[in-house]
């Protein structure tokens, strides 16, 4: 099994149908019970299990039966209709009762729980839970907080859309999630990480990639490891390309400086900054290696890659310079105001689509909404769909930034990035990402791999800082640059994992 493969609900249903005569529910119950027993603590401790009206409820009945065999004090709450359960779930319920288990509709409030197991809905939920199920979810969250006990979700926290990561209200706030057969994208993006806690995959002795093509993948070091090569001794600065940054209008020069510093410290041989602010400094006193240029000299320099947008602004000059950049035969990344200008001007869109090679777009949700002509809520309600639409419409590789950045390529490949933390929700982080990616482009990385590596490295560097006590509160974009350089060199040396 490939643990980094991701499947959406329709694909998972096809896999389940092909194995309808296998004991998948029993395998799921056994895998979940094993983890549940380790989370619950001592035998005879009370465990609350919530069973729903479908096959997820059947998984819960299996877990309950197996935990009873281990002498846990299992209390199972089931408010569905037994005669309407699917066949496998009904059989699991009957097996639980035959073993001496008892079900009740009410959740006891006078017990101190050692573990709560959520088996209400699992994947496939597309609307908010209602009635007694909504009450059960709210009660489970309250009791887990009151008793400071683990809350284990089976397959997917009830109330979370496993395909999109949108959490309905209410939604289980799990501390642990065991997901079956393969990973699901909704566990890793939008609300998913907040609702799932620690995630484990139980493959149920299946290898789904042998049967159904994955809908996406989690970005890992292996995806771009082939380009993490030590530098040869016989090289010079020209060996590692020239990267350019276009931006830095009045009051926004810092954005271009952050991007330029990131590009320099990720190994671009030369880094040029074209700044629109007429009063911009002629030298960066922090990083004097950066070469400052007047914006009207753009493209007079031979570049391998250009990032347009950090602090660009929306002036007529910015429009003119962006138009020149779109028509230039250079690898191109568009971010920030370059994206906003693109959304406002169909001419610029035409230049982008007609480019010989795909560009890279790195929008946050509001910028993506402007590009697609929809609302931010529309984007966030299905981040994967939005990223794919952007890649298709603009014929570009796209990184839709946010919790669980979604990467979509021109050829409709999908990746989700799992690195990063809330400390990155601060000004300048996107500028640093632009600099990291354009540095790799300048060093002749294929655009798709430069995007994957840049996004993954950006988040991993921030995670490294937090692990060492720098943030998440107060983490700054500039701090990520040196951490990214250190980590990237560890990757090249084969000594760094994250």
C-alpha positions in Angstrom: 0.0 0.0 0.0 1.1 3.6 -0.8 0.4 5.5 2.5 0.6 8.8 0.6 -2.2 8.0 -1.9 -5.5 9.8 -1.4 -8.9 8.7 -2.4 -12.2 10.5 -2.5 -15.5 8.8 -1.6 -16.6 7.6 -5.1 -13.2 5.8 -5.6 -13.4 4.3 -2.1 -17.0 3.0 -2.8 -15.7 1.3 -6.0 -13.0 -0.4 -4.0 -15.4 -1.5 -1.2 -17.8 -2.9 -3.8 -15.1 -5.0 -5.3 -14.4 -6.5 -1.9 -18.1 -6.8 -0.8 -17.5 -10.5 0.1 -14.3 -9.8 2.1 -14.5 -9.3 5.9 -13.6 -5.6 5.6 -15.8 -4.5 8.6 -14.2 -7.2 10.8 -10.7 -6.0 9.7 -11.6 -2.4 10.4 -13.0 -3.2 13.8 -9.9 -5.2 14.7 -7.5 -2.4 13.6 -9.5 0.2 15.5 -9.9 -1.9 18.6 -6.2 -2.4 18.8 -5.5 1.3 18.8 -8.5 2.0 21.0 -7.2 -0.4 23.7 -3.9 1.3 23.8 -5.6 4.7 24.2 -8.1 3.6 26.8 -5.6 2.6 29.4 -6.5 0.0 32.1 -8.9 -2.9 31.6 -12.3 -2.4 33.2 -12.1 1.4 32.4 -15.3 2.7 31.0 -15.3 3.3 27.2 -18.1 5.1 25.4 -18.8 4.0 21.8 -21.2 5.9 19.5 -22.7 3.7 16.7 -24.4 5.3 13.7 -27.0 4.1 11.2 -24.7 2.9 8.5 -21.5 0.8 8.0 -19.6 3.2 10.2 -21.9 2.1 13.0 -21.1 -1.5 12.0 -17.4 -0.7 12.6 -18.3 0.7 16.0 -20.2 -2.5 17.0 -17.1 -4.5 16.0 -14.8 -2.3 18.1 -17.3 -2.6 21.0 -17.4 -6.4 20.8 -13.6 -6.7 20.7 -13.0 -4.2 23.5 -15.5 -6.2 25.7 -13.3 -9.3 25.0 -10.4 -7.3 26.5 -12.5 -6.7 29.6 -13.2 -3.0 29.1 -16.4 -1.6 30.5 -18.0 -0.8 27.1 -21.1 1.4 26.9 -22.6 1.6 23.4 -25.0 4.3 22.4 -27.1 3.6 19.3 -30.0 5.8 18.3 -30.6 4.4 14.9 -33.2 1.8 13.7 -31.8 -1.7 14.0 -34.0 -3.1 11.2 -32.6 -0.4 8.8 -28.9 -1.1 9.2 -27.0 -2.4 6.2 -26.5 -6.2 6.2 -22.9 -6.1 7.4 -23.6 -3.6 10.1 -26.7 -5.5 11.3 -24.6 -8.6 11.6 -22.0 -6.7 13.6 -24.7 -5.4 15.9 -26.1 -8.9 16.4 -22.6 -10.3 17.2 -22.1 -7.6 19.8 -25.4 -8.4 21.5 -24.7 -12.1 21.3 -21.4 -11.5 23.1 -23.4 -10.0 26.0 -23.2 -6.4 24.9 -26.0 -3.9 25.5 -27.0 -0.9 23.6 -28.9 2.2 24.8 -30.1 5.4 23.1 -28.9 7.7 25.9 -25.3 8.6 26.6 -24.6 8.3 30.3 -23.5 11.6 31.8 -22.4 10.3 35.2 -19.5 8.2 34.1 -15.8 9.4 33.8 -14.8 8.0 30.4 -11.3 6.7 29.6 -12.0 6.8 25.9 -14.8 7.8 23.5 -15.1 6.2 20.1 -17.0 8.0 17.3 -18.6 5.6 14.9 -21.6 7.7 13.8 -21.1 8.6 10.1 -17.6 8.2 8.7 -17.1 9.2 5.0 -19.8 10.2 2.6 -21.5 12.8 4.8 -22.5 15.9 2.7 -24.8 17.8 5.1 -24.8 18.9 8.7 -25.8 16.2 11.3 -29.2 16.9 12.8 -31.5 15.7 15.6 -30.2 13.1 18.0 -27.0 12.6 16.0 -26.1 16.3 16.3 -26.8 16.0 20.1 -24.5 12.9 20.3 -21.7 14.7 18.6 -21.9 17.8 20.8 -22.2 15.5 23.9 -19.1 13.5 22.8 -17.0 16.6 22.4 -18.1 18.0 25.8 -17.5 14.7 27.6 -14.0 14.3 26.0 -13.1 17.7 27.1 -14.6 17.3 30.6 -12.8 13.9 31.2 -9.6 14.9 29.3 -9.9 11.6 27.5 -9.0 10.6 23.9 -11.7 10.8 21.3 -11.1 8.2 18.5 -12.9 8.7 15.2 -13.5 5.7 12.9 -12.6 6.4 9.3 -13.5 10.1 9.5 -14.7 12.4 12.3 -18.5 12.6 12.1 -19.6 15.9 10.6 -16.4 16.3 8.5 -16.6 16.0 4.7 -13.9 13.5 3.9 -13.6 14.8 0.3 -13.4 18.5 0.9 -12.3 18.9 4.6 -15.3 21.1 5.3 -16.6 20.6 8.9 -20.3 20.9 9.4 -21.8 22.0 12.7 -21.5 20.1 14.9 -18.5 18.0 14.1 -16.5 15.5 16.2 -13.3 17.1 17.4 -11.2 13.9 17.5 -7.8 13.6 19.2 -7.1 10.5 17.0 -8.5 9.2 13.7 -8.1 5.8 12.2 -9.0 5.9 8.6 -9.6 2.7 6.6 -8.2 1.4 3.2 -6.4 4.7 2.3 -6.0 8.3 3.2 -8.8 10.8 2.4 -8.0 14.4 1.2 -10.5 16.0 3.5 -8.6 14.8 6.6 -5.6 16.9 5.5 -7.0 20.2 4.2 -9.4 23.0 5.4 -11.0 21.9 8.7 -9.6 18.4 8.5 -6.4 18.8 10.5 -8.3 20.6 13.4 -10.9 17.8 13.5 -8.8 14.7 13.1 -5.9 14.9 15.5 -3.3 12.1 15.0 -4.2 10.1 11.9 -3.4 6.4 11.2 -4.2 4.4 8.1 -5.4 0.8 8.4 -5.3 -0.6 4.9 -7.4 -3.7 5.7 -5.0 -5.9 3.8 -5.8 -4.1 0.5 -3.7 -2.4 -2.0 -6.1 0.1 -3.6 -3.7 1.5 -6.1 -3.7 -1.9 -7.8 -7.4 -1.5 -8.5 -8.2 2.2 -8.7 -6.0 5.1 -9.6 -5.5 7.5 -6.6 -7.3 10.8 -6.7 -4.2 12.5 -5.3 -1.2 12.2 -3.1 0.4 13.7 -0.1 3.6 15.6 -0.9 6.7 13.8 0.4 10.4 14.1 0.1 10.4 11.2 -2.3 8.4 13.2 -4.9 11.4 15.4 -5.6 14.3 13.6 -4.1 15.8 12.9 -7.6 16.7 16.6 -7.7 18.3 16.8 -4.3 21.9 16.4 -5.5 25.2 17.7 -4.0 26.8 20.4 -6.0 29.8 19.6 -8.1 33.1 21.3 -7.0 33.8 22.7 -10.5 31.0 25.3 -10.6 30.5 29.0 -10.4 27.5 31.3 -9.7 26.3 31.1 -13.3 25.9 27.4 -12.7 22.9 28.0 -10.4 20.9 30.5 -12.5 19.7 34.0 -12.2 16.4 34.7 -10.4 14.4 37.9 -10.6 11.8 39.4 -8.3 9.4 42.0 -9.7 7.5 44.0 -7.0 8.2 46.3 -4.1 5.9 49.3 -4.8 5.7 52.1 -2.3 5.3 50.8 1.3 5.6 47.2 0.1 9.4 47.0 -0.6 9.7 44.5 2.3 7.7 41.9 0.4 10.2 41.9 -2.5 13.1 41.9 -0.1 11.8 38.8 1.7 11.3 37.0 -1.6 14.8 38.0 -2.8 16.4 36.9 0.4 14.6 33.5 0.3 15.7 33.0 -3.3 19.3 33.9 -2.5 19.5 31.5 0.5 18.0 28.6 -1.4 20.8 28.7 -3.8 20.1 30.9 -6.8 23.4 32.0 -8.3 22.3 35.6 -8.7 19.1 37.4 -7.5 17.9 40.6 -9.0 15.1 42.8 -7.5 13.2 45.1 -9.8 11.4 47.6 -7.4 8.6 49.9 -8.4 9.1 52.3 -5.5 11.2 55.2 -6.8 12.5 55.8 -3.3 13.5 52.2 -2.7 17.0 51.7 -1.2 19.8 50.9 -3.7 21.1 48.2 -1.4 19.6 45.8 1.1 21.8 46.4 4.2 20.7 43.0 5.6 21.5 41.1 2.3 23.8 43.3 0.2 24.3 40.4 -2.2 20.9 41.2 -3.7 21.2 43.3 -6.9 18.7 46.1 -7.0 17.4 47.4 -10.3 15.0 50.0 -11.6 11.7 48.5 -12.6 11.9 50.0 -16.1 15.0 47.9 -16.8 13.1 44.7 -16.4 14.1 41.9 -18.8 17.3 43.6 -19.8 19.0 40.9 -17.8 19.2 37.3 -18.8 17.1 35.4 -16.3 16.2 31.7 -15.8 13.2 32.5 -13.6 11.1 35.5 -12.5 8.6 35.9 -9.6 6.1 38.7 -10.2 3.9 40.0 -7.4 5.5 40.5 -4.0 4.5 44.0 -3.2 3.8 44.8 -6.8 0.7 47.0 -6.3 -1.9 47.8 -9.0 -0.5 50.9 -10.7 -0.5 51.3 -14.5 3.3 50.7 -14.3 2.6 47.4 -12.5 0.2 46.4 -15.3 2.7 47.2 -18.0 5.5 45.3 -16.3 3.4 42.3 -15.7 2.4 42.3 -19.4 6.0 42.3 -20.4 6.8 39.5 -18.0 3.9 37.3 -19.3 5.3 37.7 -22.8 8.9 37.0 -21.9 10.4 33.5 -22.5 11.3 33.0 -18.9 10.0 30.6 -16.2 7.4 32.6 -14.4 5.7 32.5 -10.9 2.8 34.8 -10.2 1.7 35.7 -6.7 -0.1 38.5 -4.7 -0.9 41.6 -6.8 0.1 39.9 -10.0 -2.8 37.5 -9.5 -5.1 40.4 -8.6 -4.2 42.2 -11.8 -4.6 39.0 -13.8 -8.2 38.7 -12.4 -9.0 42.2 -13.4 -7.6 42.2 -17.0 -8.6 39.7 -19.6 -5.7 40.8 -21.8 -3.3 39.6 -19.2 -5.2 36.3 -18.9 -4.8 35.9 -22.7 -1.0 36.4 -22.5 -0.8 33.9 -19.7 -2.8 31.2 -21.5 -0.7 31.6 -24.7 2.6 31.1 -23.0 4.7 28.3 -24.4 5.4 26.9 -20.9 3.1 26.8 -18.0 3.6 29.4 -15.3 3.1 28.8 -11.5 0.3 30.5 -9.6 0.3 30.6 -5.8 -2.9 32.2 -4.7 -4.4 32.4 -1.2 -8.2 31.7 -1.1 -9.2 35.4 -1.6 -7.0 35.7 -4.7 -8.2 32.3 -6.0 -11.8 33.6 -5.6 -11.0 36.7 -7.7 -9.4 34.6 -10.4 -12.4 32.2 -10.5 -15.0 35.0 -10.2 -16.6 33.4 -7.1 -16.6 33.9 -3.3 -14.0 32.9 -0.8 -16.5 30.5 0.7 -16.9 28.8 -2.7 -13.2 28.2 -2.8 -12.9 27.0 0.8 -16.0 24.7 0.4 -14.0 22.6 -2.1 -10.4 23.6 -2.2 -9.4 20.7 -4.5 -12.0 21.6 -7.1 -11.0 25.3 -7.0 -7.3 24.4 -7.5 -8.1 22.1 -10.4 -10.3 24.8 -12.0 -7.5 27.3 -11.7 -5.0 25.0 -13.3 -7.3 24.2 -16.1 -8.5 27.8 -16.8 -5.1 29.4 -16.7 -3.1 26.4 -18.0 -0.8 26.8 -15.0 0.5 24.8 -12.1 -1.3 26.0 -9.0 -0.7 26.0 -5.2 -3.8 27.0 -3.4 -2.4 28.1 -0.1 -4.0 27.6 3.3 -4.4 24.8 5.8 -3.4 21.8 3.7 -2.1 23.6 0.6 -3.6 22.0 -2.5 -1.3 21.7 -5.5 -2.9 21.1 -9.0 -0.9 20.7 -12.1 -1.7 21.3 -15.8 -2.1 17.6 -16.3 -4.6 17.4 -13.5 -2.4 15.8 -10.9 -3.3 16.6 -7.3 -1.1 16.8 -4.2 -1.9 17.9 -0.7 0.9 19.3 1.5 0.9 18.3 5.2 3.7 20.4 6.5 3.2 23.8 8.1 1.5 25.2 11.2 -0.6 28.2 12.3 2.4 30.3 12.9 2.6 30.8 9.2 -0.6 32.9 9.2 1.4 36.1 9.2 2.5 38.7 6.7 5.3 37.9 4.3 5.0 34.1 4.4 3.7 34.0 0.8 6.6 36.2 -0.4 9.1 33.8 1.2 7.4 30.9 -0.6 7.7 32.7 -3.9 11.4 33.2 -3.3 12.0 29.6 -2.5 10.2 28.3 -5.6 11.8 30.8 -8.0 15.2 29.8 -6.7 14.6 26.2 -7.6 13.3 27.3 -11.0 16.5 29.3 -11.6 18.5 26.1 -10.8 16.6 24.3 -13.6 14.2 22.3 -11.5 11.1 21.3 -13.5 8.3 23.7 -12.6 6.1 20.9 -11.1 8.9 19.6 -8.9 10.0 23.2 -7.9 6.4 23.8 -6.7 6.1 20.6 -4.7 9.5 21.1 -3.1 9.0 24.8 -2.4 5.7 24.3 -0.7 6.8 21.3 1.3 10.1 22.9 2.4 8.3 26.1 3.4 6.0 24.3 5.8 8.6 21.9 7.0 11.0 24.8 7.9 8.3 26.5 9.9 7.6 23.2 11.6 11.3 22.8 12.5 11.2 26.3 14.1 8.2 25.5 16.2 9.7 22.2 17.3 12.7 24.3 18.6 10.5 26.7 20.5 10.3 29.5 17.9 6.5 30.0 17.5 3.9 29.3 16.5 2.8 32.5 18.1 5.0 35.3 16.8 6.8 33.3 14.1 7.9 35.6 11.4 8.4 35.0 7.6 12.0 36.1 7.7 12.8 33.5 10.3 11.7 30.7 8.0 14.3 31.6 5.4 17.4 30.5 7.3 15.5 27.4 8.6 14.6 26.5 5.0 18.2 26.8 3.9 19.4 24.6 6.8 16.7 22.0 6.1 17.2 21.9 2.4 20.9 21.3 2.8 20.1 18.4 5.2 17.9 16.9 2.5 20.6 17.2 0.0 23.0 15.5 2.4 20.5 12.8 3.2 20.3 13.7 6.9 17.0 15.6 7.1 13.6 14.0 7.2 11.4 17.1 7.8 
